[in-house]
């Protein structure tokens, strides 16, 4: 039981970091689009 709990929490952490990276990339792309539009 302990092992499954540990893997679950690890997967959740990985998911959180992946979401953060995706969010950052999305933010950067949006900023780039805005910069191109303003030029």
mmCIF file as Biopython writes it, N, C-alpha, C and O atoms, coordinates in Angstrom:
data_model
#
loop_
_atom_site.group_PDB
_atom_site.id
_atom_site.type_symbol
_atom_site.label_atom_id
_atom_site.label_alt_id
_atom_site.label_comp_id
_atom_site.label_asym_id
_atom_site.label_entity_id
_atom_site.label_seq_id
_atom_site.pdbx_PDB_ins_code
_atom_site.Cartn_x
_atom_site.Cartn_y
_atom_site.Cartn_z
_atom_site.occupancy
_atom_site.B_iso_or_equiv
_atom_site.auth_seq_id
_atom_site.auth_asym_id
_atom_site.pdbx_PDB_model_num
ATOM 1   N N  . UNK A ? 1  ? 0.825 -1.209 0.000   1.0 0.0 1  A 1 
ATOM 2   C CA . UNK A ? 1  ? 0.000 0.000  0.000   1.0 0.0 1  A 1 
ATOM 3   C C  . UNK A ? 1  ? 0.863 1.265  0.000   1.0 0.0 1  A 1 
ATOM 4   O O  . UNK A ? 1  ? 0.604 2.198  -0.759  1.0 0.0 1  A 1 
ATOM 5   N N  . UNK A ? 2  ? 1.879 1.288  0.847   1.0 0.0 2  A 1 
ATOM 6   C CA . UNK A ? 2  ? 2.744 2.469  0.922   1.0 0.0 2  A 1 
ATOM 7   C C  . UNK A ? 2  ? 3.373 2.761  -0.442  1.0 0.0 2  A 1 
ATOM 8   O O  . UNK A ? 2  ? 3.454 3.915  -0.864  1.0 0.0 2  A 1 
ATOM 9   N N  . UNK A ? 3  ? 3.823 1.686  -1.135  1.0 0.0 3  A 1 
ATOM 10  C CA . UNK A ? 3  ? 4.497 1.866  -2.427  1.0 0.0 3  A 1 
ATOM 11  C C  . UNK A ? 3  ? 3.578 2.561  -3.438  1.0 0.0 3  A 1 
ATOM 12  O O  . UNK A ? 3  ? 3.995 3.493  -4.126  1.0 0.0 3  A 1 
ATOM 13  N N  . UNK A ? 4  ? 2.326 2.100  -3.522  1.0 0.0 4  A 1 
ATOM 14  C CA . UNK A ? 4  ? 1.396 2.690  -4.490  1.0 0.0 4  A 1 
ATOM 15  C C  . UNK A ? 4  ? 1.155 4.153  -4.154  1.0 0.0 4  A 1 
ATOM 16  O O  . UNK A ? 4  ? 1.079 4.997  -5.046  1.0 0.0 4  A 1 
ATOM 17  N N  . UNK A ? 5  ? 1.033 4.454  -2.852  1.0 0.0 5  A 1 
ATOM 18  C CA . UNK A ? 5  ? 0.810 5.844  -2.447  1.0 0.0 5  A 1 
ATOM 19  C C  . UNK A ? 5  ? 1.982 6.705  -2.897  1.0 0.0 5  A 1 
ATOM 20  O O  . UNK A ? 5  ? 1.793 7.803  -3.420  1.0 0.0 5  A 1 
ATOM 21  N N  . UNK A ? 6  ? 3.188 6.201  -2.691  1.0 0.0 6  A 1 
ATOM 22  C CA . UNK A ? 6  ? 4.389 6.968  -3.050  1.0 0.0 6  A 1 
ATOM 23  C C  . UNK A ? 6  ? 4.405 7.250  -4.554  1.0 0.0 6  A 1 
ATOM 24  O O  . UNK A ? 6  ? 4.663 8.379  -4.970  1.0 0.0 6  A 1 
ATOM 25  N N  . UNK A ? 7  ? 4.131 6.231  -5.367  1.0 0.0 7  A 1 
ATOM 26  C CA . UNK A ? 7  ? 4.162 6.417  -6.827  1.0 0.0 7  A 1 
ATOM 27  C C  . UNK A ? 7  ? 3.073 7.398  -7.256  1.0 0.0 7  A 1 
ATOM 28  O O  . UNK A ? 7  ? 3.272 8.207  -8.162  1.0 0.0 7  A 1 
ATOM 29  N N  . UNK A ? 8  ? 1.917 7.315  -6.589  1.0 0.0 8  A 1 
ATOM 30  C CA . UNK A ? 8  ? 0.826 8.227  -6.947  1.0 0.0 8  A 1 
ATOM 31  C C  . UNK A ? 8  ? 1.246 9.670  -6.714  1.0 0.0 8  A 1 
ATOM 32  O O  . UNK A ? 8  ? 1.068 10.524 -7.583  1.0 0.0 8  A 1 
ATOM 33  N N  . UNK A ? 9  ? 1.812 9.943  -5.517  1.0 0.0 9  A 1 
ATOM 34  C CA . UNK A ? 9  ? 2.225 11.311 -5.198  1.0 0.0 9  A 1 
ATOM 35  C C  . UNK A ? 9  ? 3.313 11.771 -6.166  1.0 0.0 9  A 1 
ATOM 36  O O  . UNK A ? 9  ? 3.332 12.929 -6.583  1.0 0.0 9  A 1 
ATOM 37  N N  . UNK A ? 10 ? 4.223 10.852 -6.522  1.0 0.0 10 A 1 
ATOM 38  C CA . UNK A ? 10 ? 5.299 11.200 -7.457  1.0 0.0 10 A 1 
ATOM 39  C C  . UNK A ? 10 ? 4.702 11.583 -8.808  1.0 0.0 10 A 1 
ATOM 40  O O  . UNK A ? 10 ? 5.106 12.574 -9.417  1.0 0.0 10 A 1 
ATOM 41  N N  . UNK A ? 11 ? 3.738 10.789 -9.268  1.0 0.0 11 A 1 
ATOM 42  C CA . UNK A ? 11 ? 3.104 11.078 -10.559 1.0 0.0 11 A 1 
ATOM 43  C C  . UNK A ? 11 ? 2.413 12.431 -10.505 1.0 0.0 11 A 1 
ATOM 44  O O  . UNK A ? 11 ? 2.470 13.203 -11.462 1.0 0.0 11 A 1 
ATOM 45  N N  . UNK A ? 12 ? 1.756 12.719 -9.376  1.0 0.0 12 A 1 
ATOM 46  C CA . UNK A ? 12 ? 1.050 13.983 -9.231  1.0 0.0 12 A 1 
ATOM 47  C C  . UNK A ? 12 ? 2.049 15.137 -9.306  1.0 0.0 12 A 1 
ATOM 48  O O  . UNK A ? 12 ? 1.788 16.157 -9.945  1.0 0.0 12 A 1 
ATOM 49  N N  . UNK A ? 13 ? 3.198 14.962 -8.643  1.0 0.0 13 A 1 
ATOM 50  C CA . UNK A ? 13 ? 4.235 16.009 -8.674  1.0 0.0 13 A 1 
ATOM 51  C C  . UNK A ? 13 ? 4.715 16.225 -10.096 1.0 0.0 13 A 1 
ATOM 52  O O  . UNK A ? 13 ? 4.843 17.365 -10.543 1.0 0.0 13 A 1 
ATOM 53  N N  . UNK A ? 14 ? 4.980 15.143 -10.809 1.0 0.0 14 A 1 
ATOM 54  C CA . UNK A ? 14 ? 5.440 15.252 -12.197 1.0 0.0 14 A 1 
ATOM 55  C C  . UNK A ? 14 ? 4.400 15.980 -13.037 1.0 0.0 14 A 1 
ATOM 56  O O  . UNK A ? 14 ? 4.738 16.810 -13.881 1.0 0.0 14 A 1 
ATOM 57  N N  . UNK A ? 15 ? 3.136 15.663 -12.797 1.0 0.0 15 A 1 
ATOM 58  C CA . UNK A ? 15 ? 2.064 16.315 -13.539 1.0 0.0 15 A 1 
ATOM 59  C C  . UNK A ? 15 ? 2.053 17.811 -13.268 1.0 0.0 15 A 1 
ATOM 60  O O  . UNK A ? 15 ? 1.868 18.615 -14.182 1.0 0.0 15 A 1 
ATOM 61  N N  . UNK A ? 16 ? 2.252 18.180 -12.003 1.0 0.0 16 A 1 
ATOM 62  C CA . UNK A ? 16 ? 2.267 19.602 -11.640 1.0 0.0 16 A 1 
ATOM 63  C C  . UNK A ? 16 ? 3.396 20.328 -12.352 1.0 0.0 16 A 1 
ATOM 64  O O  . UNK A ? 16 ? 3.192 21.405 -12.913 1.0 0.0 16 A 1 
ATOM 65  N N  . UNK A ? 17 ? 4.600 19.734 -12.330 1.0 0.0 17 A 1 
ATOM 66  C CA . UNK A ? 17 ? 5.742 20.397 -12.977 1.0 0.0 17 A 1 
ATOM 67  C C  . UNK A ? 17 ? 5.490 20.503 -14.480 1.0 0.0 17 A 1 
ATOM 68  O O  . UNK A ? 17 ? 5.801 21.526 -15.090 1.0 0.0 17 A 1 
ATOM 69  N N  . UNK A ? 18 ? 4.928 19.449 -15.080 1.0 0.0 18 A 1 
ATOM 70  C CA . UNK A ? 18 ? 4.636 19.461 -16.519 1.0 0.0 18 A 1 
ATOM 71  C C  . UNK A ? 18 ? 3.650 20.584 -16.827 1.0 0.0 18 A 1 
ATOM 72  O O  . UNK A ? 18 ? 3.802 21.301 -17.816 1.0 0.0 18 A 1 
ATOM 73  N N  . UNK A ? 19 ? 2.636 20.730 -15.971 1.0 0.0 19 A 1 
ATOM 74  C CA . UNK A ? 19 ? 1.633 21.778 -16.174 1.0 0.0 19 A 1 
ATOM 75  C C  . UNK A ? 19 ? 2.293 23.156 -16.087 1.0 0.0 19 A 1 
ATOM 76  O O  . UNK A ? 19 ? 1.996 24.047 -16.884 1.0 0.0 19 A 1 
ATOM 77  N N  . UNK A ? 20 ? 3.197 23.321 -15.107 1.0 0.0 20 A 1 
ATOM 78  C CA . UNK A ? 20 ? 3.890 24.602 -14.942 1.0 0.0 20 A 1 
ATOM 79  C C  . UNK A ? 20 ? 4.701 24.931 -16.179 1.0 0.0 20 A 1 
ATOM 80  O O  . UNK A ? 20 ? 4.671 26.065 -16.658 1.0 0.0 20 A 1 
ATOM 81  N N  . UNK A ? 21 ? 5.429 23.946 -16.705 1.0 0.0 21 A 1 
ATOM 82  C CA . UNK A ? 21 ? 6.248 24.166 -17.899 1.0 0.0 21 A 1 
ATOM 83  C C  . UNK A ? 21 ? 5.363 24.536 -19.079 1.0 0.0 21 A 1 
ATOM 84  O O  . UNK A ? 21 ? 5.664 25.464 -19.830 1.0 0.0 21 A 1 
ATOM 85  N N  . UNK A ? 22 ? 4.260 23.796 -19.234 1.0 0.0 22 A 1 
ATOM 86  C CA . UNK A ? 22 ? 3.322 24.062 -20.330 1.0 0.0 22 A 1 
ATOM 87  C C  . UNK A ? 22 ? 2.771 25.480 -20.213 1.0 0.0 22 A 1 
ATOM 88  O O  . UNK A ? 22 ? 2.661 26.200 -21.205 1.0 0.0 22 A 1 
ATOM 89  N N  . UNK A ? 23 ? 2.424 25.873 -18.977 1.0 0.0 23 A 1 
ATOM 90  C CA . UNK A ? 23 ? 1.879 27.217 -18.734 1.0 0.0 23 A 1 
ATOM 91  C C  . UNK A ? 23 ? 2.904 28.277 -19.114 1.0 0.0 23 A 1 
ATOM 92  O O  . UNK A ? 23 ? 2.569 29.281 -19.742 1.0 0.0 23 A 1 
ATOM 93  N N  . UNK A ? 24 ? 4.167 28.043 -18.724 1.0 0.0 24 A 1 
ATOM 94  C CA . UNK A ? 24 ? 5.232 29.010 -19.032 1.0 0.0 24 A 1 
ATOM 95  C C  . UNK A ? 24 ? 5.399 29.134 -20.542 1.0 0.0 24 A 1 
ATOM 96  O O  . UNK A ? 24 ? 5.502 30.241 -21.070 1.0 0.0 24 A 1 
ATOM 97  N N  . UNK A ? 25 ? 5.427 27.997 -21.237 1.0 0.0 25 A 1 
ATOM 98  C CA . UNK A ? 25 ? 5.586 28.020 -22.693 1.0 0.0 25 A 1 
ATOM 99  C C  . UNK A ? 25 ? 4.422 28.775 -23.339 1.0 0.0 25 A 1 
ATOM 100 O O  . UNK A ? 25 ? 4.618 29.572 -24.256 1.0 0.0 25 A 1 
ATOM 101 N N  . UNK A ? 26 ? 3.214 28.512 -22.849 1.0 0.0 26 A 1 
ATOM 102 C CA . UNK A ? 26 ? 2.033 29.177 -23.392 1.0 0.0 26 A 1 
ATOM 103 C C  . UNK A ? 26 ? 2.147 30.690 -23.190 1.0 0.0 26 A 1 
ATOM 104 O O  . UNK A ? 26 ? 1.822 31.475 -24.081 1.0 0.0 26 A 1 
ATOM 105 N N  . UNK A ? 27 ? 2.611 31.079 -22.008 1.0 0.0 27 A 1 
ATOM 106 C CA . UNK A ? 27 ? 2.771 32.500 -21.688 1.0 0.0 27 A 1 
ATOM 107 C C  . UNK A ? 27 ? 3.786 33.138 -22.636 1.0 0.0 27 A 1 
ATOM 108 O O  . UNK A ? 27 ? 3.561 34.230 -23.156 1.0 0.0 27 A 1 
ATOM 109 N N  . UNK A ? 28 ? 4.892 32.451 -22.851 1.0 0.0 28 A 1 
ATOM 110 C CA . UNK A ? 28 ? 5.943 32.978 -23.730 1.0 0.0 28 A 1 
ATOM 111 C C  . UNK A ? 28 ? 5.419 33.143 -25.150 1.0 0.0 28 A 1 
ATOM 112 O O  . UNK A ? 28 ? 5.668 34.163 -25.793 1.0 0.0 28 A 1 
ATOM 113 N N  . UNK A ? 29 ? 4.695 32.141 -25.641 1.0 0.0 29 A 1 
ATOM 114 C CA . UNK A ? 29 ? 4.167 32.216 -27.008 1.0 0.0 29 A 1 
ATOM 115 C C  . UNK A ? 29 ? 3.180 33.372 -27.131 1.0 0.0 29 A 1 
ATOM 116 O O  . UNK A ? 29 ? 3.155 34.071 -28.144 1.0 0.0 29 A 1 
ATOM 117 N N  . UNK A ? 30 ? 2.370 33.569 -26.100 1.0 0.0 30 A 1 
ATOM 118 C CA . UNK A ? 30 ? 1.402 34.666 -26.120 1.0 0.0 30 A 1 
ATOM 119 C C  . UNK A ? 30 ? 2.140 36.003 -26.173 1.0 0.0 30 A 1 
ATOM 120 O O  . UNK A ? 30 ? 1.765 36.900 -26.928 1.0 0.0 30 A 1 
ATOM 121 N N  . UNK A ? 31 ? 3.189 36.125 -25.367 1.0 0.0 31 A 1 
ATOM 122 C CA . UNK A ? 31 ? 3.968 37.372 -25.345 1.0 0.0 31 A 1 
ATOM 123 C C  . UNK A ? 31 ? 4.610 37.620 -26.700 1.0 0.0 31 A 1 
ATOM 124 O O  . UNK A ? 31 ? 4.647 38.750 -27.187 1.0 0.0 31 A 1 
ATOM 125 N N  . UNK A ? 32 ? 5.113 36.550 -27.300 1.0 0.0 32 A 1 
ATOM 126 C CA . UNK A ? 32 ? 5.746 36.692 -28.625 1.0 0.0 32 A 1 
ATOM 127 C C  . UNK A ? 32 ? 4.718 37.170 -29.645 1.0 0.0 32 A 1 
ATOM 128 O O  . UNK A ? 32 ? 4.999 38.060 -30.448 1.0 0.0 32 A 1 
ATOM 129 N N  . UNK A ? 33 ? 3.520 36.572 -29.611 1.0 0.0 33 A 1 
ATOM 130 C CA . UNK A ? 33 ? 2.459 36.973 -30.544 1.0 0.0 33 A 1 
ATOM 131 C C  . UNK A ? 33 ? 2.127 38.449 -30.352 1.0 0.0 33 A 1 
ATOM 132 O O  . UNK A ? 33 ? 1.966 39.188 -31.324 1.0 0.0 33 A 1 
ATOM 133 N N  . UNK A ? 34 ? 2.026 38.873 -29.099 1.0 0.0 34 A 1 
ATOM 134 C CA . UNK A ? 34 ? 1.704 40.276 -28.806 1.0 0.0 34 A 1 
ATOM 135 C C  . UNK A ? 34 ? 2.814 41.183 -29.313 1.0 0.0 34 A 1 
ATOM 136 O O  . UNK A ? 34 ? 2.544 42.247 -29.871 1.0 0.0 34 A 1 
ATOM 137 N N  . UNK A ? 35 ? 4.060 40.770 -29.122 1.0 0.0 35 A 1 
ATOM 138 C CA . UNK A ? 35 ? 5.199 41.582 -29.563 1.0 0.0 35 A 1 
ATOM 139 C C  . UNK A ? 35 ? 5.182 41.724 -31.081 1.0 0.0 35 A 1 
ATOM 140 O O  . UNK A ? 35 ? 5.413 42.810 -31.612 1.0 0.0 35 A 1 
ATOM 141 N N  . UNK A ? 36 ? 4.905 40.618 -31.777 1.0 0.0 36 A 1 
ATOM 142 C CA . UNK A ? 36 ? 4.875 40.649 -33.249 1.0 0.0 36 A 1 
ATOM 143 C C  . UNK A ? 36 ? 3.741 41.570 -33.713 1.0 0.0 36 A 1 
ATOM 144 O O  . UNK A ? 36 ? 3.894 42.331 -34.669 1.0 0.0 36 A 1 
ATOM 145 N N  . UNK A ? 37 ? 2.604 41.486 -33.018 1.0 0.0 37 A 1 
ATOM 146 C CA . UNK A ? 37 ? 1.442 42.296 -33.389 1.0 0.0 37 A 1 
ATOM 147 C C  . UNK A ? 37 ? 1.746 43.791 -33.183 1.0 0.0 37 A 1 
ATOM 148 O O  . UNK A ? 37 ? 1.330 44.632 -33.979 1.0 0.0 37 A 1 
ATOM 149 N N  . UNK A ? 38 ? 2.470 44.102 -32.115 1.0 0.0 38 A 1 
ATOM 150 C CA . UNK A ? 38 ? 2.748 45.512 -31.795 1.0 0.0 38 A 1 
ATOM 151 C C  . UNK A ? 38 ? 3.790 46.108 -32.738 1.0 0.0 38 A 1 
ATOM 152 O O  . UNK A ? 38 ? 3.831 47.325 -32.919 1.0 0.0 38 A 1 
ATOM 153 N N  . UNK A ? 39 ? 4.627 45.274 -33.336 1.0 0.0 39 A 1 
ATOM 154 C CA . UNK A ? 39 ? 5.694 45.801 -34.215 1.0 0.0 39 A 1 
ATOM 155 C C  . UNK A ? 39 ? 5.115 46.422 -35.481 1.0 0.0 39 A 1 
ATOM 156 O O  . UNK A ? 39 ? 5.865 46.910 -36.326 1.0 0.0 39 A 1 
#
